[in-house]
């Protein structure tokens, strides 16, 4: 089995759903996760999750030293841009792993290994989006060629130093693994040398953003998702399982089309009573208790 570690930089308070996110990590025991953060965990960590403590100032200094750049940034959101360079920033954290990756914490994982098959792991870069390298989940083979792939982007130093968010982890990094037509359509192909190849961009239907489509090509995204002992299903997909749910369309006002996020009105947001639940459901109402035997969605083994 290929060894995998996911590195997640997060500066600032933890979101209210952090305990449930960590429970979904617990049910993926063969995938390690390192939280690079300035706060202790709000709950006891699962055995496969650990913390690498950094303050924002300390982390900026660490990145500057490791990459040989002069970061001008102060906002935590800028950490998204540096994610393709994490192998150079944290060589100690990826040592001994076959793949390292990056992702978000506004997700709930399903059974990730069911999707990360030997065939899938035969690729150098693996994205859970079909058109680009997804910031919410990406795996990179732990080899020099792929670890330093981000340096093939022209002006990479400027983009990682700049205080402005450049979408380097998605918009720019993606172009190394897209074909020429897709790169031209994106309008930023001038930043890159010819593509590397070796990338697998496979849609996992995790995200309900305006530019995304559901399984049938429509925008009929599920109203409710169900998590049961590490398995994830959706209200309009029968017993089909999913790799993870990226619930940014409910959690963030960035995608809500208004001044508030959908979940700003959820009261309470977390309605799961067990600190270590074996099942729960997720919807626009937030997180709620759910008993599989009482629902229409079949229980998964």
N, C-alpha and C positions, 0 to 999 in steps of 0.2 A: 504494500500500500504506500503510495506516494505521501510524503510528509508535507503538510500545508500549515502555514501560519499567516494570519491576517493582522496587519498593523493598522490601528485606528487612532490618529491624533485627535484629541478632544480637549480643548481648553475652555473652562467655564463650568458652571453647575450642571449636574446630570439632569436629563429630562425625567418627567414623572414615571415614564414607562420603563426606566432602566432595569428594574428588577425583572420584568417580563422579557426584555431583550436578553438578559443574562440567562434566564431559564431556557430560552431557545438555543443559546450557546451550549448549555449543559447537555442538551440532547444531541449535540454533535461532538462527542468526546474525542474523535480522531482528528479534529481540526482545532489548532491552537489559535488563540486570539490575544493580542497584546494591546492594551489601552494605554496610550501615551497621553498623560493627563496631569492636571494640577489639583485634583480632588480625590480623596479616598473613595472607594466604592460605597454606595449607599447600602449595599447588602453583601452578604458573604459571597465571595467569588466561586464559581464552579472550578473544578480542578484544571480545566483546559484554558482558563482565562487568568491573565496576570496583568499587573500594572507596572509601567515604566514611568516614574514620576518626573515631571518637568514643570517649571513655571513658564509663562509665556516668554519672559525675558531670557530665561535660561535656555529655552528651546530655540529661540531665534539665534542665540549665540552658538548653540550646538550645530544648527543647520549651516550657519555661516562658516564655521570651522570645517565641517565635513565636505561641503560643496565648494568652498573657496569663493563664496559670493558675499555681498553686502546687503542683507535684507533690509528693506525700508518699511516693512509691514508691522502692523500692530493688532489688526483685527483677527480674531480666531478663524473667521471664515476663509482667510487667505491660506490656511493650512491645507485646504483642498488642492491648491495648485501644486504643492510640493510632493504630492503622493507618488507620482511616477518615479521620484528620486529616492524613495524610502530605503532601497537597498544600499545606496551610498551613505545615506544619513544614519542608518542603523545596521551596519554589517554584523554586529554582535547578535542582533535579534533574529536574523534570518539564517545564521550559521547552522548547517546540518539539515536544512529543509530543502525539499525538491522544488517547492513553489512557495512564493510569498505573495501577498495580495494586500489590497486596501478596500475599505468599504465605509459605510455609514452606520449609525446606530438608530436611525429612524426606520428600523426593519425588524421583522420577526422571521427567524430562519425556520424553514422546514427541514427535511432530510437532505442536507447538501450533498452527501456522498452518493445519493441515488442519481444525481445529475452529473457529478464529477467522476465519470467513468474512466476506464483506462484509455478509451478512444478519445474522450475529451481532453484528458491530460497528456495526450500526445502532441498537443499544440503548445506554442511558446507563450502566448498571451490569450487569456480566456475572459470573455466579457459576457455578462448576463443581459445585454441589450443587443438587438440584431443589427443596428446601424452604426454603433459607435462603442468605444470603450466606456463602460458605465462606471461612474464614480462611486455608486452604491455597492458595486461588487466587481472586482477585477482580480485575476490571478496572473502572475508572471513567473516564468521559469527562472529558477535561481542559478543563472549562468551569467558570465560577464557580458556577453552580447546583449542579452535582454535586460539585465540590470542597468546597463548604461544606455539603453535605447533612447531615453528621454533627451540625451545629449545630441541626438541627430536632428532635433528641432532647432532651426536657426533662431538665434536670439533667446535661447533657453535661459541664459543667465539673466538677461533683462527681465524676462517674464517671471522668473522665480524671485528676483530682487524687488520688483515693483510692488508698491502698496496696493495697487488695483488688482482685483480678481480677474484673471485671464482665462479661466476655464481650461487651464493647461492639462489637467488630469483627464478631461473628456474631449473637448473640442480640438485641442492641439495634438495631444498624445494619440488620439484615435486615428489621425491621418497617416500614421506610420503603418497601420494595419488595414486600411481601406484601399479599394482599387482606385485607379486614376479618376474615373468618372465621379465617384463619390467624393473624392478629395476636391475636385474642381467645383462640384455643386456646393460644397461647404464654404467655398469662397476664401479659404485661408491656406490653400495648398502652397502658396509662396513661402510659407514658413519652413517647409520641410524638404529634405532630400528625398529621392525615390523611396517608396514604401519598403518595409522590411519583409513582409510576409510572415507566415507562421502564426497568424492570429485567428481565433475562432470567435466570431461575433454572433452569438446565438440567443435569440429572444426567449426570455423566461417568463414573460407576462407578469412581471412583478410590480409594475408601476402604472398608475392611472393618470398620467400627465396629458396635457392637451395634444401633444404630438405623438401620443402612443395609441396603439390599437389593441383590442382584445383578441382572443384566440380566433374568433370567427371573422376578424377584420373590421368589426363594428367598434363603437365606443360604449358598448353595453358592459361596462366594468362591474364586477361583483359588488353588491351592497354589503355583504358580510363575508368575512373570512373565518375559518375555523382551525384552531391549532390543537392538536391532540397527541400528547406524548412524542413531540418532535416531528409530527407529520402535519402538513398544511394543505387545506382544501379551500374551495371557494363556493359561494352559494349558487352560482350558475354554471358550474363545471363538473357536476356529479362527483365521482370519487377520484377525479384526476388530482394528482399531487403537484405542489409547486415548491420551487427551491427556496423562495422567501417572498415576503410581502414588504414592499417599500411604500410606507404610508405617508409620504410627504404631501400628498394631495389633501389629506386631512390635518396633518400636524403643522404645516407651514403656511403662513399667509402669502408667501411668495407665489404659490400656485393656486390660491383660493379665488383670485380675481376680485379681491376686496381689501378692506382694511384689517380684517381679522381672519384667522385660520378657522376652519370648520370646528376643530376641537376646542377652540376658545369658549364655545358655548356648551361644551360637555360638562355635566355636573352630576356625579364626579367623572373625571376622565378615566380613572382607574377604579373599576367596579369588580375587581377580582379579589376575593376574600382570602384565598389561600396564598401564603407567601411563596410556596413551592407548588404551584398548580400543575395538574396533569392535563388540563384542557381549559381553553377559554375562547371567546369569540371577539372579533374586531370589526367595528363598523364606524359610521359617522358619529355614533353615540359614544364611542370610546371603547375601552376594554371591559368585557363583562364575563361573569361566570357562565359556564356552558357545560352541560352534561351531554356527552355524545349519545347516550341511549335515549335521550328525550328529544333528539333532533332528527330532522329528515336526512341530514348528511350521514352516511354510514360511518361507523367507527372503523378506524384503521388499526391494523395490528402493529 
